[in-house]
């Protein structure tokens, strides 16, 4: 495996492949990376820099040993300013199984991918691209080039384009919302998980399709960590769920997806109520009432028909009627009043035109938080991650106010398109959070790229609202744990969570390098539960076994079946089984998937299943198949 990148995701991915999957990994990083920015703070920064220096120096020794014919270790770090053909040849792309290009620059990843595909048409490529549409075209182009070069068919996993922002955004959004489930969404599939708290007897009531995890035991000592005295238990069996007391559970509750629609505000023509201010609308209403009153008075004074009287009043209003010289005194007075009303109408009409033009002009400009706004989410940062989080919040119809210091940030265009209020300013300055109505918000999402900025924003928000739910994007796990402990001790009644984007995204990239489709990841405290689509064929742990037999507590669990033929088979096998799944028709169907499988259903070689797995559990599935293939 070869991993090329310039930020923390590359290091996290390489560690995931080596430590979890036992792969031989070559890491390509820029020479200046250890001197530009390391994803840690404080004293850990110096320790990390020294560690990286030792790794680079050790790699140089390994390279010299390789040239001298000595045995080479499975870990290798190569420094290169950019990924050129020479660099790719030096790291052995021609013999590599997979190549991950996770640079922060889309263009650099595409350029390196085109070169690598030419050097090795059978190489499995995993690209990190933020642009979704461009990623689809690049994926098709690289697969087509591989098919032409090899002369045979290429598997669907030969080129995979992923985005760390898309992988992490659902978990960040779900963590910030009260009562909103943790979700994993991909290609029309929605996996929804909710936290259930124990009842009066200390147990969680059985509900949902499956119990994904048991949460930590309650904190009963000062300064406890997020995992508590007893950490979370992923994928427990029924006996563990029944025996658990005083522990919450993460339950798979809903798995259907109907395609969320965006809320209003995306239309080109604004609503009538937004064209004119309330004062102007009342002025127009008063003028209309005066015209109606003058028409009634003219009808009474002259005895004319009401329609003719209204017509005469409008002519007088616009000063285009003949003077009432030989008319009665009442008619002359009404004509003078109509003329005076016409003079008052001119500035009102001019104000209406100006307000309408200003509304159309500001329809593409940034909105300010409206008065009386409450129950919203304050989103700090509109970079790559913040933009994806903003889109997901609006898909869920959650009111949101954004805070961004850079008026040219990536997500500003998205905020204008979605008509989301934005406060421009540095969050570290006084009054910025107050302008975002932080005192009325339900949650704060701090997802800037600077850990210190996120931490300062959370501390400032907690000084205004001690019970505010906060979610921090922090890179370093040790620093995140320390921050969590301190905030939890200072504000025990408030919800505090710290999330690392690379921690959430790395499993999906690692699974793609191993040829598996990782649908997403759901964080369970500081651990991650993966959802993957796996072919049953070639996996002795699954093939020929029933769903109940294939389940391994703490490792993996089959959740759904992804074939129409298998769906019919489920109905047949469960019709008379009387299993806990409720029979063949109890399976929840949606998006071509069959959920809540009966334990008696036998997994066949041609089946494709969706399973939940821990990182090591998925590594065992993939690693065993890889070792068997190597032994054959």
N, C-alpha and C positions, 0 to 999 in steps of 0.2 A: 504494500500500500504506500502511495506517495501523497503527501498532504502539502499543499502550497498555500501560504497565506501571510498576512501582515498584521493580524491582530489576535486577540485572545481566543477566537473561535478555532484557529489553526492549532494552537497548543492544546485546547480542550479536546478537539477531535482526535489528535494524535494520541493523547493520553487515553481516550476512550477506546481506540482501536487496540492499543498495546495492553492496557490494564484489564479491560473487560473481555475483549475478543481474542487476545493473545496473538495479534497479527504482527508481522514484521513491517515497521513503518519507517519511512524516510520523510523527515520534515524539512521543508524549504522555507526559509524566512529571510527577510531583508537584513543586510549587515548592520544597519543602524537601529534595528528594532529595540534592542536592549537599552539603547541610550535615549530613545525618543519618548516612549510612553509604556510603562508597565502597568498592568491592571491591578495594582495593589497600592496601599497607602501606608504612611507611617514607617515604622521600623521594618515592617514586612517588605517594603520596597527595596531596601538595601539588601535584605536577605535574598529576595528573589533575583535581584541583579547579580549577586554573587553566584547564586545557583545556576543562572543561565550562562554566566561566564564559564563556570566549571563544565557545564554540558557542552558548550562550544569547544572548549579546550580539549575535553575528552573525545569529542567527535573528530577533532583534528588528529588526535593520536590514533583513533580507529581508522581514519582514512590512510594514515601512513602505514599502519599495520596491514591494511588490505593490500596496499601496493607492494608490501614486502612478503605477501603470501601468508600472513598470520590469520587466524580465525577472526571473524568480524561479528560484533554483537548485533542483536536484532534492532537496536535503537540507533538512529543516525540523524544528525542535524546538519543541513547544508545551508550556507549563507549565499544568497544571490540577490543582486539588486533587482532583477526582473527575470521572469521565466522565459528563457530563450530556448532555441532548439538545442544548443550546446548543453545548457543546464539540464534539460529534460533527458538528453542522452546520458549525461553523467550520473543522474540518479536512477537510471535503468528503466525508463518508461517502456522500452521495447519488451521488457520481461515482466513488467508490473501487472498486477491483477486489476487495480483500480487507481484512479487519480482524482483527488479532490482539489478543486481550485476555489478557495474561499477568501480571496482578496476583497477588500472593501470596494474596489473599483470594478464595475461591470465590464468595462472595456478590456482591462488586463486579464480577466478571467476568460473572456471570449477569445482573445488573441492567443492565449496559451492553450485553450481547448482545441482550436483549429490546428495548431502545430502538433499537439499530442495525438490528435486523431490521424494525422498524416503519418506520424511515426509508428503508431500501433492502432490499426483499424479495429482490433478486437478489445481494446482497452475500455473498461467501464469508467465513464466520466461522470463526475458529480460537480455541478457548477453552482456557485452562490450568485444569484442574480436578483436584484431588487425589482427590475422591470418585468412584470409578469408576461406581457404580450411579447416582448422581445425574447424572453426565455422560451416560450412555446415555439417560436420560429427557429431559434438556435437548436433546440432539442431535435426538431424534425430534420434540420439541415445536417447535423452531426450524425444522426442515425442513417440518413440517406447516404451520406458519404461512406459510412462504415459498410453498409450493405453493398455498395458498388465496389468498394475496395476488396472485400472478402469474397464476393460472388455468391453468398448464401444469406439466409435470413439472419437477422440480428434480434436478440431478445429485447423486450420492452425496457429492460433495466440498463441497456448499454449506455444511455445518456439520461441523466436525471438532473433537472434544474430545480433547486430549492431556494428558499429565502428564509433566513433566520428570523426576520421580522414577522413573516406570516406564521411561522411555527410558534413563536413566543407570544404573539398578540392575544390569542384567545385565553391563555392562562393568566396573563396580566389583567385583562378585562374582568375575567371571572373572579379573580382574587379581590378586586376592588368593590364588587357589587354586593349589596346586602341581599341574601337569599337567592342569588343567581348562581347557577351551577357552573362548575368547571367544564369547559367544552373543548372538543377537538373537531374542527371542521375542515374537510378537504373534499373537493370534487363532488359537492352536493351531499356529503355524508356528515351528519352531526351526531357526535357522541356527547352525551350530557351526563355529568356526575354531580351529585349533591351531597353535602355533608349532613348526616343525621345525628342528632344528639341523643344520648340515652334517656329513657323514660324514668318513671319513678322507681322501677325495680332495678335500675342501673344497666338495662339492656336496650339495644336498639331494636325497634320493631321491624319485622321482616317486611320489606317492600322493595319495589323496583325489580329489575331483571337480574342483577347480580351484585354481590358485595365486593367491591374492588379493594378496599383497604379498611383496616381498623386504625383509628387515629391514636395519637399518643395518650398515655395516661394523664389525668389532670395534674397540673403543677401544684405541688404542695410544699415546695421549699423555695426560699428566696433566691432570685437570680437564676431560676431554672432555664434551660435551653428550650428551643422550639420543639425538640423531640421529647421533652419531659423525661421522667425517670424510666419510662418504658416507651421506646420509640415506636413509630408507625409500623404496622404489619401489613405488607402488601399481599393481595390475593390470598386471603385466609380461607381455610376450608370451613364447612358448616359447623364442625365441632368447635373450632376456635371462635367462631362468631357467637355460638350459644354460650360458650364459657366466658366471653369477654364481659366484664362488668365495669361500669363507669367510664367507658371509652366510646367516643363517637365513631361513626363509620362513614365511608365514602361509597355511595350506592349509585349504580347505573340505573337512572330513572326514566330517561327518555332518549330515544334513538332515531326519531323521525325528523325530517328536515323539509320544510315547505318553502324555503327560499325567502328570507326576510326582505321586505321592501323598505326603501328609504323613506324617511318622513318628509313632510312637506318642506318647501323652501327651495326646491330644485327647479321650479318652473321659471320660464323666461319672464312672464307677465306677473307682477306682484299682485297680491290680493287688494281689493278696493279699499279695505280698511287701512292698509299700509301705505296707500298713495297719499292720503291727506291726514293731517293731524286732527285730534279730537276737537280742538278749538276751531279749526277751519270748517270741520263738518257741522258743528253747531252754528257757525255763522251762516253757512249756506242754508241750513234748515230754517234759521230765523228769517232770511230773505224770502224763502219760498212761502213761509207762513204770512209774511207781510203782503206778498203779492196776492195770496188767496184772500186775505182780509180786505185789501183794496178792491178786489173783484166783487166780493160780496157787498161792500159798501156802495160800489157803483151800480150794482143791480138794484139795490134798495132805493138809491137816489134817483135813478133815471127810469127804472122799470124795464130795462133791457133784459134780454135772455142771458143767463149766466155765462154761456160760452162766448157770446158777443161781448159781454162786459169784461171777461178775462182777456179777450183779444185786444180790446181797447186799453186795458191796463198795461199789457205788455208793450203796446205801441208807445204809450206814454213813458213807460219805464226806459225804453231804448231811445227816447226823444225823436221818434220818427212819425208822430201823430200831429194832426193839425191843432193849432191853439184853440182852446174852448172859449173863444171871445164872446160869442152870442149865447153861450150855455148858461145854465143856472149856477148859482154860487157854489152849491155843493159839488157840481161837476168840475168847476174850476179848482176848488180846493183839492179834490182827489187827484186832478192832473198834476198839481204842484207837488203833492206828496209822492206821486209816482215818479216824477222827475228827480226828487231828492233821493228816493230809494235807488234810482238808476245810478246816481253819483256814488252812492255807497257800494253798489254792486261792482264797480270797476276795480277797486283795490282788492276786493275779495276774489274776483276772477283771476287777477294777476297773481295773487298769492297761491291760488290753486294750481295755476300753470307752473309756477316756480317749484312748489312742493312736489308736484308730479315728476318734473324733470329731475329734481334732486333725488327722488326715490329710485327712478330708473338708473341714475348715475351711480348711486351707492349700492345697487343690487349686487354688483360684483366686488364691492369693497368689504372690509372687515366689519362685522357687527360688534357692538358693545353689549356686555351683559345687561339684559333688561332689568328694570326695577321689579322688585318683588320675587326675583328668581330664587328658588330654593330646591333642595332635594337633588341637586345635580352633582356631577363628578368634575373635579378640577384636574385637568390634564396638563402636566408641566413638560414641555418639550415637544416640538413638531419635527423631529428628524425622521429617520427611517422607521424606527420602532414607534415613535409617537404617531406618525401618520397612519400606520396600520392599526394601532389601538384606537385612534379616532374613528376610522372607518367602521371598526367592529362595534364601537359604542353606538354609533348612529344606526347601524343595522339592527341593534337591539332596542332602538328607540329610547336610549338613555340620554337625558339632557346633559350637556357637557359644556364647559368653559375652558378654553385653552389659554395657556400662558407661554409666551415665546419672546425671547430677547432679540432674535434675528428676524427682521421683516422680510428677508429673502430666504427663509428656511424652506426646506423641501415641502413641508406640509401646509404652507400658507395657501397654496392654490386649492388644496383639498378643503381647507376650512372655508374659503370663499364659496366654493361650489356647494358645499353642504349647508351654508348659511349658519355656521357655528360661531358663537361669540368668541373673540380673541382679545386678550389683554397683552399689548406689546410692552415689554419692560423686563428688566432683570429681576428675577424672583428674590434675589438677595437684598434688593432695595425695599425700603419701607413703603407700604401702601399698595404694592403690586398684588399680593395675595388678597388684600382687602377689596381691591377692585374686582377680583374674580369671585367675590361673594363667598369667601372661604368659610365664613361664620355660619352660612346656611347650607353648605355642601354636605353630602353624605360620605364622600371619599376623596382622597387625593392620590393621584397616580404621578409619581415623579420618575420620568423615564428619559431624562437627559443623559448624555454620554459622560458627564462628570459626576463621580460619586459624591464629591463634597457638596456640589450644588444640590443634588437630590437630598442629601442629609440635612443641609441647612434649611431647605424648603420644608421638610417634614418637621424639624424642630420649631420653625416659625409658625407653621400651621397648628402644631400642638399647643403652642402658647396661646393661640386664639381659641381653639377647640380641643380641649384635652381628650375628648371622647371620639375624635375624628378617626375614621378608618384610613390607614395610609398603606401604600404599596410603594416600595423603593426598588429601583433598578440599580443593584450593586453588583459589580463584577466579581470581586474577590470573596470567596465563600467564608473565609475566616473573619474578614472584616464585616461581612453581612451578619454572621452569627453574633459577633460582638455588639453590633448596632442593635440587633433584635433583642438581645438580652437586656441591654440598657434601657431601650424604649419600653420593653415589656415590664421591667421592674418599676420604671417611672410612671407608666400609665397602664396599670394592670387591667383596668376596665375597658380599654380600647383595643381594637384589632390592629396588629402590626404584622406586616409580611415583607420579606425581602426576597427578590427574585433576580436571578442571573439569566440574561438572554442566551449567553453561550451555553449555560448549563441546561437550558430547555431545548436548545436547537441542536446541540452536538449529537444526541442519540439518533435523531432523524438523519443527519448527514452520515453517521457511521453505518446505520442500517442500509442506506442507499448505496454506500460503497461495497457492502456485502451482497448487493443484489436483492434487497428486500424493500418492500414499500412500507415505510413508516408513515402511518396516517397522522400521527401527532403524539403529543406527550401531555400528560396531566400531572401537575406537581402535587405531591402529597407531603405537606410540610417541606422538609429539605430533600426529599427523595422524588424520583420521577417514575411514573408508570407509563409504559409505552403501549401504543396501539399499532399493530402491524397486520398487513395482509400477507399470508403465507400459503404457498402451494403445499398440499398435504403430501404429494408424491415425493419420495426421497427422505422423509422424516419418519424414522421408525417409532418415534415417540407419539406420532399422530396416526399414521397410516394403519388401517385395520383395527383401530381401537374405537371404542365408544367415546362419546363426549365426556362421560363421567370418568372413564379410565384414562383419557388423555390429560385430564386436569392434574396439575402438579402444584400443590399449595406453595406459595411463595416464589413461584417461577413463572408459570404461564397458565392461562385459562382461555378456552375457546368460547367466543361470544356469539359469532354470527357465521352464516354460510353465504357464499357469494356466487351461487349458480342457480339458475332457474330449475335445472334438473334436480339439483339437490333439494330445492324447496319442495318439490313434489315428493321426493323420497322421505323428507321429514314428515310430511303429512301422513304418509303411509306407515312409517315406523312408529309414529307417536299416537296413531288413532286408537290403539288398544293397549298402550303401555301403562297408562295411569301414572306416569312419572310426575315428579314435582313441577315440571315445566308446564303441566296442564294439558298434555295431549298434543296431537299434531296441529290443531288449529289455533293453539295458544301462542304460537310464535308470532312476534311482531314483525311485520314486513314493511319495508320501505327502502326506496332507492336501489331495488334489486337485491337486497339483503334479507335474510331470514334470521330473526333474533329469538332469544329464549329457546334455544334448541333443547329437545329432550335428551336426558342423559343416555338413553338407549340408542341414539342414532350413531351408526357406525361410519366413521370418516373414511372415505374412499380416496384412491390415489388421485383421481381427477378433480377432487374437490379443492376449492380455494376458501380459506377460512379467515376471519378477522379475529384476532386474539389479543388479549391484554397480557403483557409480560413485563417482568422487571428487566433491567439491563442485562444482568447476568443470566437470567433465564433465557432471554432471546439469544444471548451469545452462546449458550449451551446448544440451543437448537441449531444455530447456524454453524457453530464450530464443529459439532459432531458430524454434520453432513459434509463439511469441508474435509475433515480428517478421513472419513470413510472414502470419499472420492479420491483423496491422495493415496490412500492405501490400495485402492483398486487399481 
